[in-house]
Amino acid sequence: MYNNKSTSLYKTPFSKAYWRDAAAELRDTRMLVFAALMIALRVALKMVYIPLAPNLKINTAFIANALGAMVFGPVMATCAAIISDLLGVLLSGEPYFPPFVLTEIAGSLIFALFLYRARLTPTRVMLSRFCICLFVNILLQTPLMMLYYRFYMGGAVYVLTVPHILKNLFMFPLETVVLTMFLALMQPITYRMHLTYNPEPSLRFEKKQLVMLGILFVFGCGCVAGYLGYHYEHTSLSASYTTAERVEKNTWMQDILTEQTGEADTPTVAIIESAKKQFLGKDIIYTVAYYAVDADAYEASGGDLTELRKLKKSAAAKSEDLQRLGTAVVVCNEDTGEVISFDYKPE
């Protein structure tokens, strides 16, 4: 069947012939089978990722998405995006938010417009990934996340954060390198299978392209270093404490404060306000509020301060049962718990 198909290559997707050939892929049984395989692979790869840093990972599903779009074009890629999105939600068990499918469709379309029936070059691959990072991951996903937070997160406000921008800035060069190498491997295979029609290994790297990819890689490493610096500077470990962990950590800080400042005349409680780990270091910097407990509240609790030690920063500051005595900055080794330094300032 494929011998009767058009094998034309196009410089741009802005022609009737391009879209006629793309629509014709829906009538090709081999393409339908290949699309089914790519959908299955894409759904499976959504659950596979490469962790790089806190809240930073490379999701491998974009590889299957790009390969499929390169082979069967924008029309079938749109259908595959819708199906893979539905299957992914069903398998994950997460609530379905229909507008999210727009990001899947947009990503598949962009890959197809750059890669389908085209002479592939590293520049084309780079531009396709850049457009997805900018137009899909940032410009399109932001309003969709705002809608999601409004309807599924109790009206909470979603704000595009610096880490999200840095994440895409970092992912772009690394994903470009990975995708270029993958498509360079797959292009001759798909050509021999009569799935693509460019006989030339056009993804062969030239010296200047290798330099460009090297620069992108170094740039990506710089971005991740900046991201990690921002993350550790602005992210408190205490925000992710469970209730049990919060009680344990606050009790630990109470013991340190008592040891360093001596026994107080009234019952006291320590509340961790922030816990920040130093970038590339083993030390954690704790900012701890030291409170005196109201005598009546202490008697009512029977001397058990567990409920007070469950409080977070804001709740403790608003509590009428607590009176702030001062603030301590405690630096501890993450592995041993050894107190490296201690500084206390009374109110």
PATIDO-457984 format. One record per residue (C-alpha): residue number from 1; x, y, z. Coordinates in steps of 0.1 Angstrom, whole numbers, plus 5000, padded with zeros to 4 digits. Layout:
% PATIDO-457984
REC   nr     X     Y     Z
REC  NUM     X     Y     Z
...
//
This chain:
% PATIDO-457984
REC   nr     X     Y     Z
REC    1  5000  5000  5000
REC    2  5028  5024  5009
REC    3  5042  5022  4973
REC    4  5012  5041  4961
REC    5  5015  5069  4986
REC    6  5030  5103  4980
REC    7  5065  5104  4994
REC    8  5070  5142  4990
REC    9  5090  5162  5015
REC   10  5079  5198  5023
REC   11  5099  5228  5034
REC   12  5069  5242  5053
REC   13  5035  5229  5063
REC   14  5017  5257  5046
REC   15  5005  5239  5015
REC   16  4974  5220  5005
REC   17  4995  5190  4995
REC   18  5011  5188  5029
REC   19  4977  5186  5047
REC   20  4963  5162  5020
REC   21  4992  5138  5027
REC   22  4987  5142  5065
REC   23  4950  5134  5062
REC   24  4957  5104  5040
REC   25  4977  5088  5068
REC   26  4943  5080  5085
REC   27  4936  5056  5056
REC   28  4969  5038  5059
REC   29  4966  5006  5080
REC   30  5003  5005  5088
REC   31  5001  5041  5101
REC   32  4971  5033  5122
REC   33  4990  5003  5138
REC   34  5021  5025  5144
REC   35  4999  5052  5159
REC   36  4984  5026  5183
REC   37  5019  5016  5193
REC   38  5030  5052  5199
REC   39  4998  5059  5220
REC   40  5006  5028  5242
REC   41  5042  5039  5245
REC   42  5033  5075  5252
REC   43  5009  5065  5280
REC   44  5035  5041  5295
REC   45  5063  5067  5294
REC   46  5042  5093  5312
REC   47  5049  5073  5343
REC   48  5086  5072  5336
REC   49  5108  5101  5343
REC   50  5145  5110  5351
REC   51  5148  5129  5384
REC   52  5173  5157  5383
REC   53  5166  5179  5413
REC   54  5137  5187  5437
REC   55  5106  5193  5416
REC   56  5127  5190  5384
REC   57  5125  5159  5362
REC   58  5127  5149  5325
REC   59  5095  5131  5315
REC   60  5103  5107  5287
REC   61  5068  5107  5270
REC   62  5078  5136  5247
REC   63  5102  5112  5229
REC   64  5073  5089  5217
REC   65  5052  5120  5210
REC   66  5079  5135  5187
REC   67  5085  5102  5169
REC   68  5049  5096  5162
REC   69  5043  5132  5150
REC   70  5074  5128  5127
REC   71  5060  5096  5112
REC   72  5022  5102  5108
REC   73  5018  5139  5108
REC   74  4995  5165  5124
REC   75  4961  5151  5117
REC   76  4967  5117  5132
REC   77  4989  5133  5159
REC   78  4959  5153  5171
REC   79  4938  5121  5174
REC   80  4966  5103  5192
REC   81  4970  5132  5216
REC   82  4933  5130  5226
REC   83  4933  5092  5230
REC   84  4966  5092  5250
REC   85  4953  5119  5273
REC   86  4921  5100  5281
REC   87  4940  5067  5286
REC   88  4966  5084  5308
REC   89  4939  5099  5331
REC   90  4920  5066  5333
REC   91  4951  5047  5343
REC   92  4963  5073  5368
REC   93  4930  5076  5386
REC   94  4933  5114  5388
REC   95  4902  5136  5382
REC   96  4897  5145  5346
REC   97  4900  5181  5336
REC   98  4891  5183  5299
REC   99  4910  5215  5290
REC  100  4943  5198  5297
REC  101  4939  5179  5265
REC  102  4947  5212  5247
REC  103  4983  5210  5259
REC  104  4986  5174  5246
REC  105  4971  5185  5212
REC  106  4993  5216  5209
REC  107  5025  5197  5217
REC  108  5017  5170  5192
REC  109  5008  5196  5165
REC  110  5040  5215  5170
REC  111  5062  5184  5167
REC  112  5043  5174  5136
REC  113  5045  5208  5119
REC  114  5083  5209  5124
REC  115  5091  5172  5118
REC  116  5066  5156  5095
REC  117  5076  5152  5058
REC  118  5106  5175  5064
REC  119  5143  5172  5060
REC  120  5152  5169  5097
REC  121  5180  5190  5111
REC  122  5191  5197  5147
REC  123  5178  5232  5142
REC  124  5143  5220  5134
REC  125  5143  5197  5164
REC  126  5155  5226  5186
REC  127  5129  5249  5173
REC  128  5101  5224  5179
REC  129  5111  5218  5215
REC  130  5115  5256  5221
REC  131  5080  5263  5208
REC  132  5066  5237  5231
REC  133  5084  5250  5261
REC  134  5073  5286  5254
REC  135  5039  5284  5239
REC  136  5026  5252  5255
REC  137  5043  5248  5288
REC  138  5042  5285  5298
REC  139  5017  5305  5277
REC  140  4990  5278  5273
REC  141  4994  5258  5305
REC  142  4993  5289  5328
REC  143  4957  5299  5321
REC  144  4946  5262  5321
REC  145  4962  5258  5355
REC  146  4944  5289  5367
REC  147  4911  5273  5356
REC  148  4921  5240  5373
REC  149  4928  5257  5406
REC  150  4896  5276  5404
REC  151  4874  5245  5399
REC  152  4894  5217  5415
REC  153  4914  5234  5442
REC  154  4887  5253  5460
REC  155  4892  5286  5442
REC  156  4929  5288  5450
REC  157  4949  5312  5428
REC  158  4975  5297  5406
REC  159  5005  5320  5399
REC  160  5032  5313  5373
REC  161  5063  5309  5395
REC  162  5099  5316  5389
REC  163  5108  5279  5394
REC  164  5083  5269  5367
REC  165  5099  5293  5342
REC  166  5134  5281  5352
REC  167  5123  5245  5349
REC  168  5113  5250  5313
REC  169  5145  5271  5306
REC  170  5166  5242  5319
REC  171  5146  5214  5303
REC  172  5147  5229  5268
REC  173  5184  5224  5260
REC  174  5186  5190  5277
REC  175  5155  5177  5260
REC  176  5167  5191  5227
REC  177  5199  5171  5230
REC  178  5181  5139  5240
REC  179  5155  5143  5213
REC  180  5180  5150  5186
REC  181  5201  5120  5194
REC  182  5169  5098  5196
REC  183  5155  5109  5162
REC  184  5190  5106  5146
REC  185  5189  5069  5157
REC  186  5153  5064  5146
REC  187  5153  5082  5113
REC  188  5171  5055  5092
REC  189  5150  5028  5109
REC  190  5117  5045  5100
REC  191  5130  5051  5065
REC  192  5138  5014  5060
REC  193  5104  5005  5073
REC  194  5089  5030  5047
REC  195  5074  5051  5074
REC  196  5094  5082  5065
REC  197  5106  5093  5032
REC  198  5139  5112  5036
REC  199  5167  5088  5025
REC  200  5195  5112  5038
REC  201  5207  5110  5074
REC  202  5200  5147  5078
REC  203  5204  5146  5115
REC  204  5241  5139  5112
REC  205  5259  5164  5134
REC  206  5282  5189  5119
REC  207  5309  5206  5139
REC  208  5289  5238  5144
REC  209  5259  5218  5155
REC  210  5279  5198  5180
REC  211  5292  5231  5194
REC  212  5256  5244  5196
REC  213  5245  5213  5214
REC  214  5274  5216  5238
REC  215  5266  5252  5245
REC  216  5230  5242  5251
REC  217  5241  5216  5275
REC  218  5263  5239  5294
REC  219  5235  5265  5294
REC  220  5211  5239  5308
REC  221  5235  5230  5336
REC  222  5237  5267  5344
REC  223  5200  5269  5345
REC  224  5196  5239  5368
REC  225  5223  5254  5391
REC  226  5203  5286  5392
REC  227  5171  5267  5398
REC  228  5186  5247  5426
REC  229  5200  5279  5442
REC  230  5165  5295  5440
REC  231  5148  5263  5452
REC  232  5170  5260  5483
REC  233  5169  5297  5490
REC  234  5131  5300  5489
REC  235  5118  5265  5498
REC  236  5113  5255  5534
REC  237  5115  5218  5543
REC  238  5090  5225  5571
REC  239  5062  5231  5546
REC  240  5061  5194  5537
REC  241  5063  5181  5573
REC  242  5035  5157  5583
REC  243  5018  5164  5616
REC  244  5039  5136  5633
REC  245  5071  5151  5618
REC  246  5061  5186  5629
REC  247  5056  5174  5665
REC  248  5089  5155  5665
REC  249  5109  5184  5650
REC  250  5094  5210  5673
REC  251  5101  5188  5703
REC  252  5137  5185  5691
REC  253  5140  5222  5688
REC  254  5125  5227  5722
REC  255  5152  5205  5737
REC  256  5179  5225  5719
REC  257  5165  5258  5731
REC  258  5163  5245  5766
REC  259  5198  5233  5765
REC  260  5212  5265  5750
REC  261  5191  5291  5770
REC  262  5183  5272  5802
REC  263  5150  5263  5817
REC  264  5123  5290  5814
REC  265  5102  5301  5843
REC  266  5070  5293  5825
REC  267  5060  5264  5801
REC  268  5074  5270  5767
REC  269  5070  5256  5732
REC  270  5092  5259  5701
REC  271  5077  5262  5666
REC  272  5098  5258  5635
REC  273  5090  5287  5611
REC  274  5113  5276  5583
REC  275  5139  5249  5576
REC  276  5162  5256  5547
REC  277  5189  5233  5534
REC  278  5220  5249  5520
REC  279  5227  5242  5483
REC  280  5254  5216  5480
REC  281  5257  5214  5517
REC  282  5247  5191  5545
REC  283  5235  5218  5569
REC  284  5199  5228  5576
REC  285  5191  5263  5589
REC  286  5161  5263  5612
REC  287  5144  5295  5621
REC  288  5125  5288  5654
REC  289  5100  5308  5673
REC  290  5101  5304  5710
REC  291  5068  5309  5728
REC  292  5056  5310  5764
REC  293  5024  5290  5770
REC  294  4995  5306  5788
REC  295  4992  5291  5823
REC  296  4955  5284  5819
REC  297  4960  5267  5786
REC  298  4988  5246  5801
REC  299  4967  5235  5829
REC  300  4938  5227  5806
REC  301  4961  5205  5785
REC  302  4972  5186  5816
REC  303  5008  5195  5808
REC  304  5007  5179  5774
REC  305  5020  5203  5747
REC  306  5015  5180  5718
REC  307  4986  5199  5703
REC  308  5006  5232  5704
REC  309  5036  5215  5688
REC  310  5014  5206  5658
REC  311  5009  5242  5650
REC  312  5024  5258  5619
REC  313  5040  5292  5618
REC  314  5009  5313  5611
REC  315  4987  5294  5634
REC  316  5012  5297  5663
REC  317  5015  5335  5657
REC  318  4978  5339  5659
REC  319  4972  5317  5689
REC  320  4960  5335  5721
REC  321  4976  5307  5742
REC  322  5011  5316  5731
REC  323  5033  5347  5738
REC  324  5064  5350  5717
REC  325  5096  5352  5737
REC  326  5122  5353  5709
REC  327  5136  5338  5677
REC  328  5164  5313  5674
REC  329  5184  5304  5643
REC  330  5198  5269  5646
REC  331  5221  5253  5621
REC  332  5222  5215  5623
REC  333  5240  5188  5603
REC  334  5214  5169  5582
REC  335  5230  5135  5588
REC  336  5240  5136  5624
REC  337  5217  5163  5639
REC  338  5247  5180  5655
REC  339  5241  5217  5663
REC  340  5267  5236  5643
REC  341  5257  5271  5655
REC  342  5230  5287  5676
REC  343  5218  5323  5678
REC  344  5189  5335  5700
REC  345  5174  5369  5700
REC  346  5148  5377  5726
REC  347  5118  5399  5717
//
